[in-house]
Amino acid sequence: MILVDEPLWPARGRLWSHLVSDLSYAELHAFAEMLGAPRRAFDRDHYDIPENRFRSALWLGATLLPSRELAFRLRAAGLRRPKHLA
């Protein structure tokens, strides 16, 4: 399942969301491609997507979750890659 959190993370003059999969990186990359997110937006285990793509992610079927739940689901799926292991 593709999961996204609210665009609350400020960087480079914008707000950003995290886009993850709790199934596989292949599912995540395929969804990000449909969304039009560049591969350079992939950061270890998630895509950073700008707020202007947030509604499109929901329209394409991403499930909105709070950030903590998103991180929990990523860890539970064994797909979390902490910075020190990246």
PDB file of N, CA, C and O in Angstrom:
ATOM      1  N   MET A   1       0.859  -1.171   0.000  1.00  0.00           N
ATOM      2  CA  MET A   1       0.000   0.000   0.000  1.00  0.00           C
ATOM      3  C   MET A   1       0.906   1.235   0.000  1.00  0.00           C
ATOM      4  O   MET A   1       1.945   1.249   0.660  1.00  0.00           O
ATOM      5  N   ILE A   2       0.509   2.256  -0.736  1.00  0.00           N
ATOM      6  CA  ILE A   2       1.242   3.514  -0.768  1.00  0.00           C
ATOM      7  C   ILE A   2       0.663   4.440   0.292  1.00  0.00           C
ATOM      8  O   ILE A   2      -0.552   4.603   0.396  1.00  0.00           O
ATOM      9  N   LEU A   3       1.544   5.039   1.072  1.00  0.00           N
ATOM     10  CA  LEU A   3       1.165   5.892   2.190  1.00  0.00           C
ATOM     11  C   LEU A   3       1.800   7.261   2.029  1.00  0.00           C
ATOM     12  O   LEU A   3       2.897   7.379   1.483  1.00  0.00           O
ATOM     13  N   VAL A   4       1.117   8.293   2.499  1.00  0.00           N
ATOM     14  CA  VAL A   4       1.637   9.660   2.429  1.00  0.00           C
ATOM     15  C   VAL A   4       1.226  10.406   3.698  1.00  0.00           C
ATOM     16  O   VAL A   4       0.154  10.165   4.255  1.00  0.00           O
ATOM     17  N   ASP A   5       2.091  11.313   4.145  1.00  0.00           N
ATOM     18  CA  ASP A   5       1.716  12.172   5.268  1.00  0.00           C
ATOM     19  C   ASP A   5       1.430  13.580   4.754  1.00  0.00           C
ATOM     20  O   ASP A   5       1.717  13.902   3.601  1.00  0.00           O
ATOM     21  N   GLU A   6       0.867  14.402   5.612  1.00  0.00           N
ATOM     22  CA  GLU A   6       0.532  15.782   5.252  1.00  0.00           C
ATOM     23  C   GLU A   6       1.803  16.549   4.870  1.00  0.00           C
ATOM     24  O   GLU A   6       2.873  16.259   5.405  1.00  0.00           O
ATOM     25  N   PRO A   7       1.707  17.507   3.970  1.00  0.00           N
ATOM     26  CA  PRO A   7       2.874  18.331   3.633  1.00  0.00           C
ATOM     27  C   PRO A   7       3.156  19.359   4.729  1.00  0.00           C
ATOM     28  O   PRO A   7       2.689  20.496   4.669  1.00  0.00           O
ATOM     29  N   LEU A   8       3.923  18.940   5.720  1.00  0.00           N
ATOM     30  CA  LEU A   8       4.222  19.776   6.887  1.00  0.00           C
ATOM     31  C   LEU A   8       5.706  20.056   7.058  1.00  0.00           C
ATOM     32  O   LEU A   8       6.089  20.799   7.962  1.00  0.00           O
ATOM     33  N   TRP A   9       6.548  19.477   6.209  1.00  0.00           N
ATOM     34  CA  TRP A   9       7.997  19.524   6.392  1.00  0.00           C
ATOM     35  C   TRP A   9       8.593  20.623   5.522  1.00  0.00           C
ATOM     36  O   TRP A   9       8.619  20.486   4.299  1.00  0.00           O
ATOM     37  N   PRO A  10       9.074  21.716   6.125  1.00  0.00           N
ATOM     38  CA  PRO A  10       9.605  22.837   5.340  1.00  0.00           C
ATOM     39  C   PRO A  10      11.033  22.572   4.833  1.00  0.00           C
ATOM     40  O   PRO A  10      11.887  22.066   5.561  1.00  0.00           O
ATOM     41  N   ALA A  11      11.256  22.926   3.573  1.00  0.00           N
ATOM     42  CA  ALA A  11      12.596  22.875   2.972  1.00  0.00           C
ATOM     43  C   ALA A  11      12.542  23.608   1.641  1.00  0.00           C
ATOM     44  O   ALA A  11      11.565  23.503   0.899  1.00  0.00           O
ATOM     45  N   ARG A  12      13.590  24.342   1.351  1.00  0.00           N
ATOM     46  CA  ARG A  12      13.718  25.047   0.079  1.00  0.00           C
ATOM     47  C   ARG A  12      12.489  25.892  -0.277  1.00  0.00           C
ATOM     48  O   ARG A  12      12.064  25.932  -1.431  1.00  0.00           O
ATOM     49  N   GLY A  13      11.927  26.562   0.731  1.00  0.00           N
ATOM     50  CA  GLY A  13      10.806  27.459   0.506  1.00  0.00           C
ATOM     51  C   GLY A  13       9.472  26.792   0.229  1.00  0.00           C
ATOM     52  O   GLY A  13       8.543  27.447  -0.244  1.00  0.00           O
ATOM     53  N   ARG A  14       9.357  25.499   0.516  1.00  0.00           N
ATOM     54  CA  ARG A  14       8.112  24.750   0.279  1.00  0.00           C
ATOM     55  C   ARG A  14       7.814  23.869   1.480  1.00  0.00           C
ATOM     56  O   ARG A  14       8.627  23.722   2.392  1.00  0.00           O
ATOM     57  N   LEU A  15       6.627  23.290   1.450  1.00  0.00           N
ATOM     58  CA  LEU A  15       6.275  22.237   2.399  1.00  0.00           C
ATOM     59  C   LEU A  15       6.294  20.908   1.655  1.00  0.00           C
ATOM     60  O   LEU A  15       5.930  20.840   0.481  1.00  0.00           O
ATOM     61  N   TRP A  16       6.720  19.854   2.342  1.00  0.00           N
ATOM     62  CA  TRP A  16       6.912  18.547   1.708  1.00  0.00           C
ATOM     63  C   TRP A  16       6.198  17.450   2.486  1.00  0.00           C
ATOM     64  O   TRP A  16       5.994  17.548   3.696  1.00  0.00           O
ATOM     65  N   SER A  17       5.825  16.401   1.756  1.00  0.00           N
ATOM     66  CA  SER A  17       5.253  15.171   2.309  1.00  0.00           C
ATOM     67  C   SER A  17       6.238  14.032   2.092  1.00  0.00           C
ATOM     68  O   SER A  17       7.154  14.123   1.275  1.00  0.00           O
ATOM     69  N   HIS A  18       6.027  12.962   2.842  1.00  0.00           N
ATOM     70  CA  HIS A  18       6.787  11.733   2.643  1.00  0.00           C
ATOM     71  C   HIS A  18       5.864  10.710   1.994  1.00  0.00           C
ATOM     72  O   HIS A  18       4.725  10.527   2.423  1.00  0.00           O
ATOM     73  N   LEU A  19       6.357  10.059   0.975  1.00  0.00           N
ATOM     74  CA  LEU A  19       5.615   9.031   0.255  1.00  0.00           C
ATOM     75  C   LEU A  19       6.353   7.716   0.441  1.00  0.00           C
ATOM     76  O   LEU A  19       7.538   7.624   0.121  1.00  0.00           O
ATOM     77  N   VAL A  20       5.670   6.694   0.956  1.00  0.00           N
ATOM     78  CA  VAL A  20       6.306   5.400   1.229  1.00  0.00           C
ATOM     79  C   VAL A  20       5.399   4.261   0.771  1.00  0.00           C
ATOM     80  O   VAL A  20       4.225   4.462   0.460  1.00  0.00           O
ATOM     81  N   SER A  21       5.974   3.071   0.739  1.00  0.00           N
ATOM     82  CA  SER A  21       5.213   1.845   0.520  1.00  0.00           C
ATOM     83  C   SER A  21       5.439   0.943   1.718  1.00  0.00           C
ATOM     84  O   SER A  21       6.544   0.886   2.258  1.00  0.00           O
ATOM     85  N   ASP A  22       4.409   0.247   2.129  1.00  0.00           N
ATOM     86  CA  ASP A  22       4.587  -0.759   3.183  1.00  0.00           C
ATOM     87  C   ASP A  22       4.635  -2.159   2.577  1.00  0.00           C
ATOM     88  O   ASP A  22       4.490  -3.161   3.278  1.00  0.00           O
ATOM     89  N   LEU A  23       4.843  -2.207   1.244  1.00  0.00           N
ATOM     90  CA  LEU A  23       4.941  -3.480   0.534  1.00  0.00           C
ATOM     91  C   LEU A  23       6.335  -3.683  -0.069  1.00  0.00           C
ATOM     92  O   LEU A  23       6.997  -4.685   0.199  1.00  0.00           O
ATOM     93  N   SER A  24       6.772  -2.711  -0.893  1.00  0.00           N
ATOM     94  CA  SER A  24       8.068  -2.871  -1.563  1.00  0.00           C
ATOM     95  C   SER A  24       8.546  -1.549  -2.148  1.00  0.00           C
ATOM     96  O   SER A  24       7.764  -0.625  -2.372  1.00  0.00           O
ATOM     97  N   TYR A  25       9.857  -1.486  -2.391  1.00  0.00           N
ATOM     98  CA  TYR A  25      10.404  -0.309  -3.064  1.00  0.00           C
ATOM     99  C   TYR A  25       9.954  -0.281  -4.523  1.00  0.00           C
ATOM    100  O   TYR A  25       9.794   0.796  -5.097  1.00  0.00           O
ATOM    101  N   ALA A  26       9.749  -1.445  -5.124  1.00  0.00           N
ATOM    102  CA  ALA A  26       9.265  -1.497  -6.514  1.00  0.00           C
ATOM    103  C   ALA A  26       7.899  -0.820  -6.618  1.00  0.00           C
ATOM    104  O   ALA A  26       7.664  -0.041  -7.542  1.00  0.00           O
ATOM    105  N   GLU A  27       7.001  -1.110  -5.678  1.00  0.00           N
ATOM    106  CA  GLU A  27       5.689  -0.471  -5.669  1.00  0.00           C
ATOM    107  C   GLU A  27       5.843   1.040  -5.503  1.00  0.00           C
ATOM    108  O   GLU A  27       5.170   1.819  -6.178  1.00  0.00           O
ATOM    109  N   LEU A  28       6.730   1.443  -4.605  1.00  0.00           N
ATOM    110  CA  LEU A  28       6.949   2.869  -4.353  1.00  0.00           C
ATOM    111  C   LEU A  28       7.480   3.580  -5.592  1.00  0.00           C
ATOM    112  O   LEU A  28       6.986   4.650  -5.949  1.00  0.00           O
ATOM    113  N   HIS A  29       8.475   3.001  -6.248  1.00  0.00           N
ATOM    114  CA  HIS A  29       9.046   3.637  -7.439  1.00  0.00           C
ATOM    115  C   HIS A  29       8.020   3.725  -8.568  1.00  0.00           C
ATOM    116  O   HIS A  29       7.963   4.732  -9.274  1.00  0.00           O
ATOM    117  N   ALA A  30       7.216   2.689  -8.743  1.00  0.00           N
ATOM    118  CA  ALA A  30       6.182   2.707  -9.788  1.00  0.00           C
ATOM    119  C   ALA A  30       5.160   3.803  -9.517  1.00  0.00           C
ATOM    120  O   ALA A  30       4.754   4.515 -10.435  1.00  0.00           O
ATOM    121  N   PHE A  31       4.745   3.943  -8.266  1.00  0.00           N
ATOM    122  CA  PHE A  31       3.771   4.974  -7.909  1.00  0.00           C
ATOM    123  C   PHE A  31       4.370   6.359  -8.104  1.00  0.00           C
ATOM    124  O   PHE A  31       3.722   7.252  -8.648  1.00  0.00           O
ATOM    125  N   ALA A  32       5.606   6.534  -7.658  1.00  0.00           N
ATOM    126  CA  ALA A  32       6.271   7.836  -7.800  1.00  0.00           C
ATOM    127  C   ALA A  32       6.391   8.227  -9.266  1.00  0.00           C
ATOM    128  O   ALA A  32       6.250   9.400  -9.613  1.00  0.00           O
ATOM    129  N   GLU A  33       6.650   7.252 -10.121  1.00  0.00           N
ATOM    130  CA  GLU A  33       6.726   7.528 -11.553  1.00  0.00           C
ATOM    131  C   GLU A  33       5.368   7.994 -12.079  1.00  0.00           C
ATOM    132  O   GLU A  33       5.300   8.954 -12.846  1.00  0.00           O
ATOM    133  N   MET A  34       4.291   7.322 -11.675  1.00  0.00           N
ATOM    134  CA  MET A  34       2.940   7.755 -12.081  1.00  0.00           C
ATOM    135  C   MET A  34       2.648   9.169 -11.599  1.00  0.00           C
ATOM    136  O   MET A  34       1.983   9.947 -12.283  1.00  0.00           O
ATOM    137  N   LEU A  35       3.150   9.486 -10.424  1.00  0.00           N
ATOM    138  CA  LEU A  35       2.940  10.800  -9.819  1.00  0.00           C
ATOM    139  C   LEU A  35       3.793  11.885 -10.493  1.00  0.00           C
ATOM    140  O   LEU A  35       3.504  13.076 -10.375  1.00  0.00           O
ATOM    141  N   GLY A  36       4.835  11.458 -11.194  1.00  0.00           N
ATOM    142  CA  GLY A  36       5.728  12.413 -11.832  1.00  0.00           C
ATOM    143  C   GLY A  36       6.850  12.885 -10.926  1.00  0.00           C
ATOM    144  O   GLY A  36       7.483  13.906 -11.196  1.00  0.00           O
ATOM    145  N   ALA A  37       7.101  12.145  -9.848  1.00  0.00           N
ATOM    146  CA  ALA A  37       8.187  12.495  -8.930  1.00  0.00           C
ATOM    147  C   ALA A  37       9.507  12.009  -9.520  1.00  0.00           C
ATOM    148  O   ALA A  37       9.611  10.850  -9.920  1.00  0.00           O
ATOM    149  N   PRO A  38      10.505  12.869  -9.581  1.00  0.00           N
ATOM    150  CA  PRO A  38      11.795  12.443 -10.128  1.00  0.00           C
ATOM    151  C   PRO A  38      12.503  11.464  -9.193  1.00  0.00           C
ATOM    152  O   PRO A  38      12.308  11.517  -7.979  1.00  0.00           O
ATOM    153  N   ARG A  39      13.307  10.591  -9.739  1.00  0.00           N
ATOM    154  CA  ARG A  39      14.012   9.591  -8.939  1.00  0.00           C
ATOM    155  C   ARG A  39      14.932  10.255  -7.902  1.00  0.00           C
ATOM    156  O   ARG A  39      15.195   9.682  -6.844  1.00  0.00           O
ATOM    157  N   ARG A  40      15.415  11.459  -8.211  1.00  0.00           N
ATOM    158  CA  ARG A  40      16.289  12.156  -7.251  1.00  0.00           C
ATOM    159  C   ARG A  40      15.537  12.538  -5.968  1.00  0.00           C
ATOM    160  O   ARG A  40      16.163  12.889  -4.968  1.00  0.00           O
ATOM    161  N   ALA A  41      14.196  12.471  -5.992  1.00  0.00           N
ATOM    162  CA  ALA A  41      13.393  12.762  -4.805  1.00  0.00           C
ATOM    163  C   ALA A  41      13.354  11.570  -3.840  1.00  0.00           C
ATOM    164  O   ALA A  41      12.826  11.684  -2.734  1.00  0.00           O
ATOM    165  N   PHE A  42      13.911  10.425  -4.260  1.00  0.00           N
ATOM    166  CA  PHE A  42      13.958   9.238  -3.401  1.00  0.00           C
ATOM    167  C   PHE A  42      15.086   9.410  -2.388  1.00  0.00           C
ATOM    168  O   PHE A  42      16.226   9.687  -2.759  1.00  0.00           O
ATOM    169  N   ASP A  43      14.763   9.244  -1.114  1.00  0.00           N
ATOM    170  CA  ASP A  43      15.732   9.424  -0.039  1.00  0.00           C
ATOM    171  C   ASP A  43      15.716   8.204   0.874  1.00  0.00           C
ATOM    172  O   ASP A  43      14.924   8.146   1.814  1.00  0.00           O
ATOM    173  N   ARG A  44      16.582   7.230   0.608  1.00  0.00           N
ATOM    174  CA  ARG A  44      16.770   5.997   1.386  1.00  0.00           C
ATOM    175  C   ARG A  44      15.574   5.049   1.361  1.00  0.00           C
ATOM    176  O   ARG A  44      15.714   3.897   0.950  1.00  0.00           O
ATOM    177  N   ASP A  45      14.396   5.514   1.795  1.00  0.00           N
ATOM    178  CA  ASP A  45      13.236   4.627   1.920  1.00  0.00           C
ATOM    179  C   ASP A  45      11.922   5.340   1.615  1.00  0.00           C
ATOM    180  O   ASP A  45      10.845   4.773   1.803  1.00  0.00           O
ATOM    181  N   HIS A  46      12.011   6.574   1.148  1.00  0.00           N
ATOM    182  CA  HIS A  46      10.803   7.356   0.866  1.00  0.00           C
ATOM    183  C   HIS A  46      11.092   8.387  -0.226  1.00  0.00           C
ATOM    184  O   HIS A  46      12.244   8.684  -0.542  1.00  0.00           O
ATOM    185  N   TYR A  47      10.025   8.913  -0.780  1.00  0.00           N
ATOM    186  CA  TYR A  47      10.122  10.054  -1.677  1.00  0.00           C
ATOM    187  C   TYR A  47       9.675  11.287  -0.916  1.00  0.00           C
ATOM    188  O   TYR A  47       8.708  11.246  -0.156  1.00  0.00           O
ATOM    189  N   ASP A  48      10.383  12.376  -1.125  1.00  0.00           N
ATOM    190  CA  ASP A  48       9.929  13.678  -0.654  1.00  0.00           C
ATOM    191  C   ASP A  48       9.135  14.291  -1.804  1.00  0.00           C
ATOM    192  O   ASP A  48       9.660  14.490  -2.899  1.00  0.00           O
ATOM    193  N   ILE A  49       7.874  14.583  -1.543  1.00  0.00           N
ATOM    194  CA  ILE A  49       7.051  15.184  -2.601  1.00  0.00           C
ATOM    195  C   ILE A  49       6.559  16.559  -2.135  1.00  0.00           C
ATOM    196  O   ILE A  49       6.148  16.723  -0.987  1.00  0.00           O
ATOM    197  N   PRO A  50       6.607  17.540  -3.036  1.00  0.00           N
ATOM    198  CA  PRO A  50       6.174  18.889  -2.665  1.00  0.00           C
ATOM    199  C   PRO A  50       4.660  18.950  -2.496  1.00  0.00           C
ATOM    200  O   PRO A  50       3.919  18.125  -3.031  1.00  0.00           O
ATOM    201  N   GLU A  51       4.229  19.940  -1.744  1.00  0.00           N
ATOM    202  CA  GLU A  51       2.798  20.066  -1.443  1.00  0.00           C
ATOM    203  C   GLU A  51       1.927  20.146  -2.692  1.00  0.00           C
ATOM    204  O   GLU A  51       0.761  19.754  -2.641  1.00  0.00           O
ATOM    205  N   ASN A  52       2.453  20.637  -3.806  1.00  0.00           N
ATOM    206  CA  ASN A  52       1.624  20.725  -5.015  1.00  0.00           C
ATOM    207  C   ASN A  52       1.372  19.351  -5.647  1.00  0.00           C
ATOM    208  O   ASN A  52       0.549  19.255  -6.557  1.00  0.00           O
ATOM    209  N   ARG A  53       2.044  18.290  -5.201  1.00  0.00           N
ATOM    210  CA  ARG A  53       1.769  16.928  -5.698  1.00  0.00           C
ATOM    211  C   ARG A  53       0.998  16.088  -4.683  1.00  0.00           C
ATOM    212  O   ARG A  53       0.628  14.948  -4.966  1.00  0.00           O
ATOM    213  N   PHE A  54       0.761  16.646  -3.518  1.00  0.00           N
ATOM    214  CA  PHE A  54       0.097  15.916  -2.440  1.00  0.00           C
ATOM    215  C   PHE A  54      -1.305  15.445  -2.846  1.00  0.00           C
ATOM    216  O   PHE A  54      -1.625  14.267  -2.690  1.00  0.00           O
ATOM    217  N   ARG A  55      -2.130  16.336  -3.355  1.00  0.00           N
ATOM    218  CA  ARG A  55      -3.505  15.966  -3.752  1.00  0.00           C
ATOM    219  C   ARG A  55      -3.504  14.934  -4.882  1.00  0.00           C
ATOM    220  O   ARG A  55      -4.363  14.054  -4.927  1.00  0.00           O
ATOM    221  N   SER A  56      -2.537  15.050  -5.788  1.00  0.00           N
ATOM    222  CA  SER A  56      -2.427  14.060  -6.867  1.00  0.00           C
ATOM    223  C   SER A  56      -2.095  12.685  -6.302  1.00  0.00           C
ATOM    224  O   SER A  56      -2.612  11.677  -6.782  1.00  0.00           O
ATOM    225  N   ALA A  57      -1.236  12.638  -5.288  1.00  0.00           N
ATOM    226  CA  ALA A  57      -0.905  11.360  -4.663  1.00  0.00           C
ATOM    227  C   ALA A  57      -2.159  10.720  -4.067  1.00  0.00           C
ATOM    228  O   ALA A  57      -2.366   9.514  -4.201  1.00  0.00           O
ATOM    229  N   LEU A  58      -2.988  11.520  -3.416  1.00  0.00           N
ATOM    230  CA  LEU A  58      -4.241  10.995  -2.866  1.00  0.00           C
ATOM    231  C   LEU A  58      -5.175  10.533  -3.985  1.00  0.00           C
ATOM    232  O   LEU A  58      -5.798   9.477  -3.883  1.00  0.00           O
ATOM    233  N   TRP A  59      -5.266  11.319  -5.038  1.00  0.00           N
ATOM    234  CA  TRP A  59      -6.137  10.972  -6.170  1.00  0.00           C
ATOM    235  C   TRP A  59      -5.699   9.658  -6.813  1.00  0.00           C
ATOM    236  O   TRP A  59      -6.535   8.871  -7.256  1.00  0.00           O
ATOM    237  N   LEU A  60      -4.398   9.423  -6.863  1.00  0.00           N
ATOM    238  CA  LEU A  60      -3.877   8.181  -7.449  1.00  0.00           C
ATOM    239  C   LEU A  60      -4.022   6.985  -6.514  1.00  0.00           C
ATOM    240  O   LEU A  60      -3.770   5.850  -6.917  1.00  0.00           O
ATOM    241  N   GLY A  61      -4.428   7.232  -5.263  1.00  0.00           N
ATOM    242  CA  GLY A  61      -4.708   6.114  -4.361  1.00  0.00           C
ATOM    243  C   GLY A  61      -3.858   6.010  -3.112  1.00  0.00           C
ATOM    244  O   GLY A  61      -4.012   5.055  -2.351  1.00  0.00           O
ATOM    245  N   ALA A  62      -2.962   6.961  -2.874  1.00  0.00           N
ATOM    246  CA  ALA A  62      -2.168   6.919  -1.643  1.00  0.00           C
ATOM    247  C   ALA A  62      -3.083   7.115  -0.437  1.00  0.00           C
ATOM    248  O   ALA A  62      -4.067   7.851  -0.502  1.00  0.00           O
ATOM    249  N   THR A  63      -2.751   6.456   0.645  1.00  0.00           N
ATOM    250  CA  THR A  63      -3.506   6.557   1.887  1.00  0.00           C
ATOM    251  C   THR A  63      -2.843   7.577   2.802  1.00  0.00           C
ATOM    252  O   THR A  63      -1.648   7.486   3.084  1.00  0.00           O
ATOM    253  N   LEU A  64      -3.617   8.540   3.259  1.00  0.00           N
ATOM    254  CA  LEU A  64      -3.119   9.575   4.151  1.00  0.00           C
ATOM    255  C   LEU A  64      -3.022   9.040   5.573  1.00  0.00           C
ATOM    256  O   LEU A  64      -3.986   8.501   6.117  1.00  0.00           O
ATOM    257  N   LEU A  65      -1.832   9.200   6.170  1.00  0.00           N
ATOM    258  CA  LEU A  65      -1.606   8.782   7.550  1.00  0.00           C
ATOM    259  C   LEU A  65      -0.808   9.850   8.279  1.00  0.00           C
ATOM    260  O   LEU A  65      -0.063  10.599   7.648  1.00  0.00           O
ATOM    261  N   PRO A  66      -0.949   9.933   9.589  1.00  0.00           N
ATOM    262  CA  PRO A  66      -0.054  10.809  10.355  1.00  0.00           C
ATOM    263  C   PRO A  66       1.389  10.323  10.203  1.00  0.00           C
ATOM    264  O   PRO A  66       1.629   9.137   9.977  1.00  0.00           O
ATOM    265  N   SER A  67       2.330  11.230  10.326  1.00  0.00           N
ATOM    266  CA  SER A  67       3.747  10.906  10.135  1.00  0.00           C
ATOM    267  C   SER A  67       4.214   9.757  11.009  1.00  0.00           C
ATOM    268  O   SER A  67       4.946   8.885  10.542  1.00  0.00           O
ATOM    269  N   ARG A  68       3.806   9.741  12.264  1.00  0.00           N
ATOM    270  CA  ARG A  68       4.231   8.665  13.177  1.00  0.00           C
ATOM    271  C   ARG A  68       3.723   7.305  12.716  1.00  0.00           C
ATOM    272  O   ARG A  68       4.452   6.315  12.778  1.00  0.00           O
ATOM    273  N   GLU A  69       2.491   7.253  12.259  1.00  0.00           N
ATOM    274  CA  GLU A  69       1.923   5.987  11.778  1.00  0.00           C
ATOM    275  C   GLU A  69       2.626   5.545  10.496  1.00  0.00           C
ATOM    276  O   GLU A  69       2.885   4.358  10.298  1.00  0.00           O
ATOM    277  N   LEU A  70       2.929   6.501   9.638  1.00  0.00           N
ATOM    278  CA  LEU A  70       3.642   6.199   8.401  1.00  0.00           C
ATOM    279  C   LEU A  70       5.004   5.573   8.733  1.00  0.00           C
ATOM    280  O   LEU A  70       5.371   4.554   8.148  1.00  0.00           O
ATOM    281  N   ALA A  71       5.744   6.164   9.651  1.00  0.00           N
ATOM    282  CA  ALA A  71       7.053   5.640  10.054  1.00  0.00           C
ATOM    283  C   ALA A  71       6.910   4.256  10.700  1.00  0.00           C
ATOM    284  O   ALA A  71       7.725   3.368  10.448  1.00  0.00           O
ATOM    285  N   PHE A  72       5.882   4.073  11.528  1.00  0.00           N
ATOM    286  CA  PHE A  72       5.638   2.779  12.158  1.00  0.00           C
ATOM    287  C   PHE A  72       5.395   1.701  11.103  1.00  0.00           C
ATOM    288  O   PHE A  72       5.963   0.612  11.184  1.00  0.00           O
ATOM    289  N   ARG A  73       4.555   2.001  10.117  1.00  0.00           N
ATOM    290  CA  ARG A  73       4.226   1.030   9.059  1.00  0.00           C
ATOM    291  C   ARG A  73       5.450   0.694   8.221  1.00  0.00           C
ATOM    292  O   ARG A  73       5.627  -0.451   7.807  1.00  0.00           O
ATOM    293  N   LEU A  74       6.289   1.684   7.973  1.00  0.00           N
ATOM    294  CA  LEU A  74       7.517   1.465   7.209  1.00  0.00           C
ATOM    295  C   LEU A  74       8.459   0.529   7.975  1.00  0.00           C
ATOM    296  O   LEU A  74       9.033  -0.391   7.393  1.00  0.00           O
ATOM    297  N   ARG A  75       8.614   0.766   9.271  1.00  0.00           N
ATOM    298  CA  ARG A  75       9.452  -0.112  10.104  1.00  0.00           C
ATOM    299  C   ARG A  75       8.862  -1.519  10.189  1.00  0.00           C
ATOM    300  O   ARG A  75       9.589  -2.505  10.071  1.00  0.00           O
ATOM    301  N   ALA A  76       7.557  -1.614  10.391  1.00  0.00           N
ATOM    302  CA  ALA A  76       6.892  -2.914  10.516  1.00  0.00           C
ATOM    303  C   ALA A  76       7.046  -3.746   9.239  1.00  0.00           C
ATOM    304  O   ALA A  76       7.094  -4.975   9.297  1.00  0.00           O
ATOM    305  N   ALA A  77       7.122  -3.079   8.098  1.00  0.00           N
ATOM    306  CA  ALA A  77       7.285  -3.775   6.819  1.00  0.00           C
ATOM    307  C   ALA A  77       8.740  -4.157   6.553  1.00  0.00           C
ATOM    308  O   ALA A  77       9.035  -4.850   5.579  1.00  0.00           O
ATOM    309  N   GLY A  78       9.658  -3.701   7.430  1.00  0.00           N
ATOM    310  CA  GLY A  78      11.069  -3.994   7.242  1.00  0.00           C
ATOM    311  C   GLY A  78      11.714  -3.161   6.152  1.00  0.00           C
ATOM    312  O   GLY A  78      12.772  -3.524   5.639  1.00  0.00           O
ATOM    313  N   LEU A  79      11.087  -2.040   5.789  1.00  0.00           N
ATOM    314  CA  LEU A  79      11.590  -1.205   4.701  1.00  0.00           C
ATOM    315  C   LEU A  79      12.244   0.086   5.165  1.00  0.00           C
ATOM    316  O   LEU A  79      12.671   0.890   4.336  1.00  0.00           O
ATOM    317  N   ARG A  80      12.330   0.301   6.469  1.00  0.00           N
ATOM    318  CA  ARG A  80      12.941   1.537   6.991  1.00  0.00           C
ATOM    319  C   ARG A  80      14.455   1.439   6.851  1.00  0.00           C
ATOM    320  O   ARG A  80      15.057   0.435   7.231  1.00  0.00           O
ATOM    321  N   ARG A  81      15.066   2.484   6.305  1.00  0.00           N
ATOM    322  CA  ARG A  81      16.519   2.550   6.175  1.00  0.00           C
ATOM    323  C   ARG A  81      17.013   3.781   6.901  1.00  0.00           C
ATOM    324  O   ARG A  81      17.014   4.871   6.330  1.00  0.00           O
ATOM    325  N   PRO A  82      17.438   3.633   8.162  1.00  0.00           N
ATOM    326  CA  PRO A  82      17.934   4.793   8.912  1.00  0.00           C
ATOM    327  C   PRO A  82      19.154   5.420   8.241  1.00  0.00           C
ATOM    328  O   PRO A  82      19.867   4.760   7.486  1.00  0.00           O
ATOM    329  N   LYS A  83      19.385   6.698   8.524  1.00  0.00           N
ATOM    330  CA  LYS A  83      20.501   7.414   7.910  1.00  0.00           C
ATOM    331  C   LYS A  83      21.836   6.709   8.105  1.00  0.00           C
ATOM    332  O   LYS A  83      22.640   6.632   7.175  1.00  0.00           O
ATOM    333  N   HIS A  84      22.077   6.196   9.303  1.00  0.00           N
ATOM    334  CA  HIS A  84      23.380   5.570   9.572  1.00  0.00           C
ATOM    335  C   HIS A  84      23.598   4.278   8.785  1.00  0.00           C
ATOM    336  O   HIS A  84      24.726   3.792   8.705  1.00  0.00           O
ATOM    337  N   LEU A  85      22.530   3.709   8.200  1.00  0.00           N
ATOM    338  CA  LEU A  85      22.653   2.489   7.414  1.00  0.00           C
ATOM    339  C   LEU A  85      22.506   2.741   5.909  1.00  0.00           C
ATOM    340  O   LEU A  85      22.644   1.816   5.108  1.00  0.00           O
ATOM    341  N   ALA A  86      22.231   3.962   5.535  1.00  0.00           N
ATOM    342  CA  ALA A  86      21.937   4.269   4.132  1.00  0.00           C
ATOM    343  C   ALA A  86      23.100   4.124   3.241  1.00  0.00           C
ATOM    344  O   ALA A  86      22.988   4.352   2.037  1.00  0.00           O
TER     345      ALA A  86
END
